[in-house]
């Protein structure tokens, strides 16, 4: 799955510096607000909130925005929305399976936006459960290389429950059970190793290799979905080789 992960990581970095930054900021803020509502406004006692704040800071979200989101979520300030988690399933071009996680205060609006993005970009909606079984919930920590070797990272996280370390080019991807994510992230911190993000995610159990033409279509669909304010995460079971990535640009 390193092809998909490498693409996702590269795309995130580009989003930090281009016009999509505003949308990404809004989604990171929403994550903070929901984490604070669910587990309280103290990041030291709420690991999910801690990681949401760290991710926002790494993406250059202003501290004032972060503080306000924590206060809204924890109830210290008024004005927080009642967000619901909804997951939609579907198929993209070339039979690629797609899982779409929404965080919304309006179920009808979210459903309409997801359906429109799918149908306009060669995708189709699927019944609940028809795609989800192809994915497994995992914890993923992205670690910038910064002179580190794969063995350095592996030694730091092995006893914390990490299952594998993958080389993504400029960074390493540390995969664990979702329940071991906090332990793995903490082990890296204790070893003095910086990390870019620590997220529960869905990884596919099997992947569909794509050529350049199919990759362009699938990327277009994923970007259309991510362009919706209702959509937080899009997971898809495609794999693209470095050669195809270079061709697509």
N, C-alpha and C positions, 0 to 999 in steps of 0.2 A: 504493500500500500504506500510505499515511499513516494511514488509518483504523484499520487493524490495529495499527500501531506505536503510535499514540496511545493506543489501548485498553490495550496491553501495558504501556506506560510508566505510565499512570494506575494500573493494577492493582498494579504493583510498588510505587508510592508508598504505596498504601493498605495493602499487606501489611506495610510497615515499621512502621505505627502500629496495626495491629489484631491480632486473636487469631491470625492465620495466621503471625505473626512467627516463632514457634518452629520451624515447618516450614521457612520460608525460611532461617533461620539454619542448620538442619541441612544443607540442600542446598548452601549457600555453603561450609560447612565441608568437605563431601564433595569439592567442586570443588578446594579448596585441597590436601586430602590427596592426591588423584589427580595434581594438577599437580606436587606435590613428589616423588611417587613416580616420575613419568615423566621429569621434567627436573632433579631435584635440589632441595635446600632453600634455595638462594640466589636470592632474587627478582631480584637484579641480573643474574644469568646465566640466568634462566629467565623470559622475558617472560610466559608463560602463568600462572605462579605469581604474578608481580607483579600482573597484571590481576585474578586471582582474589582476592588479598589486598585490592586497592584496592576492589573491588566489595563485599567483606565489610565493610570499614571504612565505606564510604558507607552501608551498611545497618545500621550501629551494632552489628555483631557485636563482642563484647568482645575486646580484644587477647589475653587469656590463651587464649581458645578458638582464636584464629587461630594463636598460637604452638604450641599443643599439636598442632593439625592438621598444621602444617609438620613438626614433629618426628616425628609418627607416619608421615607420608607418606615422609619422607626416611630413615626407619629409625633416627633418633636415639633415639626412644622405641618401646617395644613396643606392640602392640595395634592396629596398622592393619589394616583389612580388605582383602581382595583384590577390589576392585570391577571389574566388567566393563561395558563400554559395549554396550548393545543398543538397536536402533531398531525400533519397531513402526510399522506403517502401517494406516490405516483411513479410513473415511468417517463424517462426522457428519451431523446433520440438514441437509436441503437440498443434499446431495451435496458438502458441504464436505470437502476433503481434509485429513487430519490425519497429522502425523508426530510420533511420541512417542519421545523420547530417555530411556532409563533408565540409571542408574548403580547397579548392584546386586551384592551378593555371593551372590545366590540367583536364578538364572534362572527357576526354576519359580514362585517367589513373585511375581516381577515380571510374568511372563506372565499369571498368574491375576488379579492386581490390575488390570492394564491391560484385560484382557478384560471383567472385571466392570464397571469404570467405563464402558466403551464400551457394553455391552449394556444397562445400566441407564439410560443417558441418550441413547437414540436413535441410537447409533453402531453400526458393525459393523467387525470386523477385515478387513483386506485382505491379499492375498499380497504378499510382498516384491517391491519394484520397481513395483507397480501405482500407487503414489502418489508415490514419491520423485522421479520424473522431472518432476513439476510444480514442484519446488523447486530453487533454486540456492544453493550455499554462498557466503555473503558475510560480510564484516566489517562490523559496525555499532557506531558510537560515538555515544552519547547525550550531547549538550552542553547544559547549562542556558543559557537565553538571557542572563540577568544583564547586560542592556544591550547585548549583542552583536547585530550585524546578520548576515543570511545571508551577505553579502559578506565580512564579517570572518572568518567561519569558512571560507568557500570559499577565500579568499586563503591562509589558513594551511595548508590541506590539499591544495590542487590538485597541487602538485609531488610529493606523497607517494603519489599513486595513488588519491585519492578520486574516485569516479565521480559522486556527486550529494550534495546537501545538501537535506533536506526539512524543512519547518517543521511541527512537531508541536503548536504552540500555546505551551506553556511551555518547550519545548526544541527543539533541532535534532537531526536524525538524519543522521549522515554514513555513507554507504554506500561500500564499496570491495570489491575482491576479498579473499577471506579471507586470502590470502598478503600483502596490503598492510596488514592491520589494525595491526600493531605500528608500521609506518612512519607511518601516519596518526595513531595515538595519540601517538607521539613528536613529530610535527610540531605537534600541538596544545599539548603540554607546553612545547615550545621557544618557542611563540608566547605562552606565559603564559595559555593558555585552559584553564579547568577542564572536566573531563568527568565524567559520572556513571558510565558503564560503557563497556567496550570488549569486545565478545564476537563470536566467530564464530557465525553464525546461519544459518538457512535462510529465504530469502525466496521467496515463490511467483512463478512466471512469469506466472500469470493468477489473478484473484481472483473470488470469488462475492459479489456485493452482497447484503446481508441487510436485510430489513425488521425492525421491532422484535420481532415474534413469533419469527421465525427466529433473530434475534440472541440472545434470551433462552435459547433451546434450546442454541445452540452455546456460549454462555458457560457454561451449566450443565455441559455435557460437559467443556469445557476445565478448569473448576474442579474437577470430580470427578477428572479425571486428575492434575491438579497436587496434589491432596490426598494422593496416594499418596507415601509416603516413597521408593519405588523410582524415581519419575519425576523427572527433572531439568528437562526442557524439553518444551513442547508447541508445535508450529508448525501453523498452519492457514491455508488460503488464502481466508479471508473478508475482506470489507471492509465497514465500517460508517460511514455518514456521520455528521457532527456532529449532524444532526437526529435520527437514530435513536439515537445515544448519549444525547442529552438525554432522549429518550422512555423509554429503558430505565433511565436513571438510574445 
